[in-house]
């Protein structure tokens, strides 16, 4: 099944291509965020509908299909799964430009979610076969840099194309190049050698993986913390462009020049710093893999509130650098700890379970709840309803931190019970 040994150059090339794949994943996923005000004006959608399109319509199939696809990845060729997934979501992104009403857009976004379900669980499993446990948090964080590259390109391209050719062509021109990336994965990336020589037919059942994870109190609270972390991240992040457009009166082209580099580079810095410092501090005490993201998310709350209360656009968006950096520290360490709790042939399914909770709670509910709250506040607050909705949503980070600290209390004993 494996095409090549996992040498250092192969590992570096593979993780670079996987990060590129993840960039296209997020570019196509988040493109609607910078375009949603134009879509709202053209098709007359309410905020709760926009929240469903950027959240639930994508997230429900993305998360539910992630588990069986991960199960397939634990048994089969992960590279081929990723290649097919990239082609599917890229084509469905282009289809978004041809819709004429809410339900057509809903179906197209479901298609994007179905394709993107085949990306991260197989990629996480490949990375864990390429890097030893003491380097996995950094490796996972490197892969997650694709998120911020995708946000950078998606915001810049989407904001500019929206004003030049309109939102419909923006979907087409951003989506179709992903087919070339699918071919790059299929014909240039080797399938890594599994770190244990278990016959695919002997891989643990999905029930066995789920049962093991449920038995681990650490994982239960990690999953809840990650879900709440993402609830705020997606709820605030997906509505940030709309907030700046409505409350500060900027256009999409001007906004993209500010928000794209800030979201991308600040997010990348936070992801890398989270992985690096968790790996370093984890040598002293493995619980730093949880303590550090917990502390970061608590510190981010007052800075987030400040962003929504400042009256000057430039000052507000520059201030947003702080909560973006702090909020991006968690995913690499959370994935590394999840993999450490399970056996080798359980990693892809374990990743998909973590991502299921994270994305259903975070991506599925965060944008929708924020949009619904904005609609409910509109009669009394008018155009400032979104500002107040965002201020309420970021307070959930305090709840998130509680679950992180509870998870840290049982981490050592649960790691001792992990299968070989």
C-alpha positions as CSV (number, residue, x, y, z in Angstrom):
1,X,0.0,0.0,0.0
2,X,2.8,2.4,0.8
3,X,4.7,3.9,-2.1
4,X,7.9,5.1,-0.4
5,X,9.6,5.2,3.0
6,X,9.0,8.3,5.1
7,X,12.4,9.9,4.7
8,X,13.0,13.5,5.9
9,X,12.8,15.1,2.4
10,X,9.6,13.0,1.7
11,X,8.1,14.1,5.0
12,X,8.9,17.8,4.3
13,X,7.5,17.6,0.8
14,X,4.4,15.8,1.9
15,X,3.5,18.2,4.7
16,X,4.1,21.1,2.3
17,X,1.7,19.7,-0.2
18,X,-0.8,18.8,2.5
19,X,-0.6,22.4,3.8
20,X,-1.3,23.6,0.2
21,X,-4.3,21.3,0.1
22,X,-5.5,22.7,3.4
23,X,-5.0,26.2,2.0
24,X,-7.4,25.5,-0.9
25,X,-9.7,23.8,1.6
26,X,-10.0,27.0,3.6
27,X,-9.9,29.3,0.6
28,X,-13.0,27.6,-0.9
29,X,-14.7,27.2,2.5
30,X,-14.3,30.8,3.6
31,X,-14.8,32.5,0.3
32,X,-18.4,33.0,1.1
33,X,-17.5,35.1,4.2
34,X,-16.0,38.0,2.2
35,X,-18.8,37.7,-0.4
36,X,-21.8,37.4,1.9
37,X,-22.7,41.1,2.0
38,X,-22.9,41.1,-1.8
39,X,-24.9,37.9,-1.9
40,X,-27.2,39.3,0.8
41,X,-27.8,42.4,-1.4
42,X,-28.3,40.4,-4.6
43,X,-30.4,37.5,-3.3
44,X,-32.0,39.1,-0.3
45,X,-30.9,36.6,2.4
46,X,-31.3,37.3,6.1
47,X,-28.4,37.0,8.5
48,X,-29.6,33.7,9.9
49,X,-29.6,32.3,6.3
50,X,-26.0,33.6,5.7
51,X,-25.0,32.0,9.0
52,X,-26.5,28.7,7.8
53,X,-24.6,28.9,4.5
54,X,-21.2,29.7,6.0
55,X,-21.8,27.3,8.9
56,X,-24.4,24.5,9.2
57,X,-24.9,23.8,5.4
58,X,-21.2,23.1,5.1
59,X,-20.5,21.7,8.6
60,X,-23.2,19.0,8.9
61,X,-22.1,16.9,6.0
62,X,-18.4,17.8,6.5
63,X,-18.5,16.4,10.0
64,X,-20.8,13.5,9.6
65,X,-19.0,12.1,6.6
66,X,-15.6,12.8,8.2
67,X,-15.9,9.7,10.5
68,X,-16.6,7.0,7.8
69,X,-14.0,8.7,5.5
70,X,-11.5,8.6,8.4
71,X,-12.4,4.9,8.9
72,X,-11.6,4.3,5.2
73,X,-8.3,6.2,5.7
74,X,-7.3,4.0,8.5
75,X,-7.6,1.0,6.2
76,X,-6.8,2.4,2.7
77,X,-4.7,4.8,0.7
78,X,-5.0,8.2,2.3
79,X,-3.4,10.1,-0.6
80,X,-6.0,9.0,-3.1
81,X,-8.8,9.9,-0.7
82,X,-7.4,13.4,-0.4
83,X,-6.9,13.8,-4.1
84,X,-10.6,12.9,-4.9
85,X,-11.8,15.1,-2.1
86,X,-10.0,18.2,-3.5
87,X,-11.5,17.7,-6.9
88,X,-15.0,17.4,-5.5
89,X,-15.0,20.4,-3.3
90,X,-13.3,22.6,-5.9
91,X,-16.0,21.8,-8.5
92,X,-18.8,22.5,-6.0
93,X,-17.2,25.8,-5.0
94,X,-17.5,26.8,-8.7
95,X,-21.1,25.7,-8.7
96,X,-21.9,28.2,-6.0
97,X,-21.5,31.0,-8.6
98,X,-24.4,29.7,-10.6
99,X,-27.1,29.5,-7.9
100,X,-30.3,31.6,-8.0
101,X,-31.8,31.2,-4.6
102,X,-31.1,30.1,-1.0
103,X,-31.8,26.4,-1.4
104,X,-29.6,26.1,-4.5
105,X,-26.8,27.8,-2.6
106,X,-27.5,25.5,0.4
107,X,-27.1,22.4,-1.8
108,X,-23.9,23.7,-3.3
109,X,-22.4,24.4,0.1
110,X,-23.4,20.9,1.2
111,X,-21.4,19.7,-1.8
112,X,-18.4,21.7,-0.7
113,X,-18.7,20.2,2.8
114,X,-18.9,16.6,1.4
115,X,-15.7,17.1,-0.6
116,X,-13.8,18.7,2.3
117,X,-14.7,15.9,4.6
118,X,-12.1,13.9,2.9
119,X,-9.2,16.2,3.7
120,X,-8.1,16.5,7.3
121,X,-8.5,13.1,8.9
122,X,-6.4,11.3,6.2
123,X,-3.9,14.1,6.3
124,X,-3.6,14.0,10.1
125,X,-3.0,10.2,9.9
126,X,-0.3,10.7,7.3
127,X,1.5,13.4,9.4
128,X,1.5,11.1,12.5
129,X,3.2,8.4,10.4
130,X,5.8,11.0,9.1
131,X,6.7,12.5,12.5
132,X,7.5,11.1,16.0
133,X,5.3,12.0,19.0
134,X,7.6,14.6,20.3
135,X,7.4,16.6,17.0
136,X,3.8,16.1,16.2
137,X,2.3,19.3,17.7
138,X,4.7,21.3,15.6
139,X,4.0,19.2,12.5
140,X,0.2,19.5,13.0
141,X,0.6,23.2,13.4
142,X,2.7,23.4,10.2
143,X,-0.1,21.6,8.4
144,X,-2.6,24.0,9.9
145,X,-0.7,27.0,8.4
146,X,-2.7,26.1,5.3
147,X,-5.7,27.6,7.1
148,X,-4.1,31.0,7.1
149,X,-2.7,30.8,3.6
150,X,-6.2,29.9,2.5
151,X,-7.7,32.8,4.4
152,X,-5.2,35.2,2.9
153,X,-5.8,34.2,-0.7
154,X,-9.5,33.8,-0.2
155,X,-10.0,37.2,1.3
156,X,-7.7,39.0,-1.2
157,X,-9.0,37.2,-4.3
158,X,-12.7,37.3,-3.1
159,X,-12.7,40.9,-2.1
160,X,-11.0,42.0,-5.3
161,X,-12.9,39.7,-7.7
162,X,-16.2,40.7,-6.0
163,X,-15.7,44.4,-7.1
164,X,-14.2,43.6,-10.5
165,X,-16.3,40.7,-11.9
166,X,-18.9,40.1,-9.1
167,X,-19.4,37.4,-6.5
168,X,-20.6,34.7,-9.0
169,X,-17.4,34.7,-11.0
170,X,-15.4,35.0,-7.8
171,X,-16.6,31.5,-6.8
172,X,-15.8,30.1,-10.3
173,X,-12.3,31.6,-10.5
174,X,-11.3,30.6,-7.0
175,X,-12.8,27.1,-7.1
176,X,-11.6,25.6,-10.4
177,X,-7.8,25.8,-9.8
178,X,-8.3,23.3,-7.0
179,X,-8.6,20.5,-9.7
180,X,-4.9,21.1,-10.5
181,X,-4.0,20.6,-6.8
182,X,-5.9,17.3,-6.8
183,X,-3.7,16.1,-9.6
184,X,-0.6,17.3,-7.8
185,X,-1.5,15.2,-4.8
186,X,-2.4,12.1,-6.8
187,X,0.8,12.0,-8.9
188,X,3.5,13.5,-6.7
189,X,2.7,12.6,-3.0
190,X,3.7,9.1,-1.8
191,X,1.5,7.2,0.6
192,X,3.5,7.1,3.9
193,X,4.6,3.9,5.5
194,X,2.4,3.0,8.4
195,X,4.4,3.1,11.7
196,X,2.9,-0.2,12.7
197,X,2.6,-3.2,10.3
198,X,-1.1,-4.1,11.0
199,X,-3.1,-5.6,8.2
200,X,-5.9,-3.2,7.1
201,X,-8.5,-5.8,7.9
202,X,-7.3,-5.9,11.5
203,X,-7.8,-2.2,12.1
204,X,-9.9,-1.5,15.2
205,X,-13.6,-1.1,14.6
206,X,-15.2,2.4,14.7
207,X,-17.1,1.3,17.8
208,X,-13.8,0.4,19.4
209,X,-12.3,3.8,18.7
210,X,-15.4,5.6,19.9
211,X,-15.7,3.5,23.0
212,X,-12.0,4.2,23.9
213,X,-12.4,7.9,23.4
214,X,-15.6,8.0,25.4
215,X,-13.8,6.3,28.3
216,X,-11.2,9.0,28.4
217,X,-12.4,11.9,30.5
218,X,-9.5,13.9,29.0
219,X,-10.9,13.5,25.5
220,X,-14.4,14.3,26.4
221,X,-13.4,17.7,27.8
222,X,-10.8,18.4,25.1
223,X,-13.6,17.9,22.5
224,X,-16.0,20.2,24.3
225,X,-13.3,22.8,24.8
226,X,-12.3,22.6,21.1
227,X,-15.9,22.9,20.1
228,X,-16.5,26.0,22.2
229,X,-13.2,27.4,21.0
230,X,-14.3,27.0,17.4
231,X,-17.8,28.3,18.2
232,X,-16.3,31.6,19.0
233,X,-13.6,31.4,16.3
234,X,-16.1,30.7,13.5
235,X,-18.9,32.8,14.9
236,X,-16.6,35.9,15.2
237,X,-14.4,35.1,12.2
238,X,-17.2,34.4,9.7
239,X,-18.9,37.7,10.6
240,X,-15.8,39.9,10.9
241,X,-16.0,41.2,7.3
242,X,-19.7,41.9,7.6
243,X,-19.1,43.7,10.9
244,X,-16.4,46.0,9.4
245,X,-18.5,46.7,6.3
246,X,-21.7,47.5,8.3
247,X,-20.2,49.3,11.3
248,X,-17.2,51.0,9.6
249,X,-18.5,51.5,6.1
250,X,-15.6,49.9,4.2
251,X,-15.8,48.2,0.8
252,X,-14.8,44.6,0.2
253,X,-11.6,45.5,-1.8
254,X,-10.3,47.9,0.8
255,X,-11.3,45.5,3.6
256,X,-9.6,42.5,2.0
257,X,-6.3,44.4,1.9
258,X,-6.5,44.8,5.7
259,X,-8.2,41.7,6.9
260,X,-6.5,39.1,4.6
261,X,-2.8,39.7,5.8
262,X,-3.9,40.2,9.4
263,X,-6.0,37.1,9.6
264,X,-3.4,35.0,7.7
265,X,-0.2,36.1,9.3
266,X,-1.5,36.6,12.8
267,X,-3.3,33.2,12.6
268,X,-0.2,31.5,11.3
269,X,1.9,33.0,14.0
270,X,-0.5,31.8,16.7
271,X,-0.7,28.3,15.2
272,X,3.1,28.0,15.0
273,X,3.7,29.5,18.4
274,X,1.1,27.1,19.9
275,X,2.7,24.0,18.4
276,X,6.3,25.2,19.2
277,X,5.7,26.2,22.8
278,X,3.5,23.2,23.6
279,X,6.2,20.8,22.2
280,X,8.9,22.7,24.2
281,X,7.0,23.0,27.5
282,X,5.5,19.6,27.0
283,X,8.9,18.0,27.7
284,X,8.6,19.4,31.2
285,X,5.0,18.6,31.7
286,X,2.7,17.2,29.1
287,X,-0.2,19.2,30.5
288,X,1.2,22.4,28.9
289,X,-0.3,21.1,25.7
290,X,-3.7,22.0,27.3
291,X,-2.7,24.8,29.7
292,X,-1.2,27.0,27.1
293,X,-4.3,27.1,24.8
294,X,-6.5,27.6,27.9
295,X,-4.5,30.6,29.1
296,X,-4.4,32.1,25.6
297,X,-8.1,31.9,25.0
298,X,-8.9,33.6,28.4
299,X,-6.4,36.4,27.7
300,X,-8.1,37.0,24.2
301,X,-11.5,37.9,25.6
302,X,-10.9,41.5,26.7
303,X,-9.0,42.2,23.4
304,X,-11.9,40.8,21.4
305,X,-14.4,43.0,23.2
306,X,-12.1,46.0,22.6
307,X,-12.2,45.3,18.8
308,X,-16.0,45.6,18.8
309,X,-16.1,48.8,20.8
310,X,-13.5,50.9,19.0
311,X,-14.9,53.5,16.5
312,X,-11.9,53.8,14.1
313,X,-11.7,51.1,11.5
314,X,-7.9,51.0,11.3
315,X,-7.4,50.9,15.0
316,X,-10.1,48.2,15.5
317,X,-8.7,45.8,12.8
318,X,-5.1,46.2,14.0
319,X,-6.2,45.4,17.5
320,X,-7.8,42.2,16.2
321,X,-4.3,40.8,15.7
322,X,-4.1,40.0,19.4
323,X,-7.2,37.7,19.7
324,X,-6.4,36.2,16.3
325,X,-2.9,35.1,17.5
326,X,-4.2,33.9,20.8
327,X,-7.1,32.0,19.4
328,X,-5.0,30.1,16.8
329,X,-2.8,28.3,19.4
330,X,-5.0,25.3,20.1
331,X,-5.6,23.0,17.1
332,X,-2.1,21.5,16.7
333,X,-1.8,20.6,20.4
334,X,-5.3,19.3,20.5
335,X,-4.8,17.0,17.6
336,X,-1.4,15.8,19.0
337,X,-3.0,15.0,22.4
338,X,-5.9,13.2,20.7
339,X,-3.5,11.0,18.7
340,X,-1.5,10.3,21.8
341,X,-4.6,8.9,23.5
342,X,-5.2,6.3,20.9
343,X,-3.4,3.6,18.9
344,X,-1.8,4.0,15.4
345,X,-4.8,2.6,13.5
346,X,-7.2,4.8,15.4
347,X,-5.7,8.2,14.6
348,X,-7.7,9.2,11.5
349,X,-11.0,8.2,13.2
350,X,-9.9,9.9,16.4
351,X,-9.2,13.1,14.4
352,X,-12.5,12.9,12.7
353,X,-14.4,12.5,16.0
354,X,-12.6,15.6,17.4
355,X,-13.3,17.5,14.2
356,X,-16.9,16.3,14.3
357,X,-17.5,18.0,17.7
358,X,-15.3,21.0,16.8
359,X,-17.1,21.6,13.5
360,X,-20.7,20.8,14.5
361,X,-20.5,23.1,17.6
362,X,-18.1,25.6,16.1
363,X,-18.6,25.8,12.4
364,X,-22.2,24.6,12.4
365,X,-23.6,26.6,15.3
366,X,-21.2,29.6,15.6
367,X,-22.0,31.5,12.4
368,X,-25.7,30.6,12.6
369,X,-26.1,31.6,16.2
370,X,-24.3,34.9,15.6
371,X,-26.4,35.7,12.6
372,X,-29.6,34.8,14.4
373,X,-28.6,36.9,17.4
374,X,-27.9,39.8,15.1
375,X,-31.4,39.4,13.5
376,X,-33.0,39.3,16.9
377,X,-31.2,42.5,18.0
378,X,-31.9,44.4,14.8
379,X,-35.3,45.9,15.9
380,X,-33.7,47.6,18.9
381,X,-30.1,48.2,17.7
382,X,-30.4,48.5,13.9
383,X,-27.2,48.3,12.0
384,X,-25.2,47.9,15.2
385,X,-26.9,44.6,16.0
386,X,-24.1,42.6,14.6
387,X,-21.5,44.4,16.8
388,X,-23.5,43.4,20.0
389,X,-24.0,39.9,18.8
390,X,-20.3,39.4,18.4
391,X,-19.6,40.9,21.9
392,X,-22.0,38.3,23.4
393,X,-20.5,35.4,21.4
394,X,-16.9,35.9,22.5
395,X,-17.8,35.5,26.1
396,X,-18.2,31.8,25.5
397,X,-14.4,31.6,25.6
398,X,-14.5,31.6,29.4
399,X,-16.7,28.5,29.3
400,X,-14.2,27.0,26.8
401,X,-11.2,27.5,29.2
402,X,-13.0,25.7,32.0
403,X,-13.1,22.5,29.9
404,X,-9.5,22.8,29.0
405,X,-8.4,23.0,32.6
406,X,-10.6,20.0,33.5
407,X,-9.1,18.0,30.7
408,X,-5.6,18.8,31.9
409,X,-6.3,17.2,35.3
410,X,-6.7,13.7,33.8
411,X,-4.3,13.9,30.9
412,X,-1.4,12.1,32.4
413,X,-3.3,9.1,33.6
414,X,-5.2,8.8,30.3
415,X,-2.0,8.9,28.3
416,X,-0.7,6.0,30.4
417,X,-3.7,3.9,29.3
418,X,-3.2,4.6,25.6
419,X,-2.8,1.6,23.3
420,X,0.6,0.8,21.8
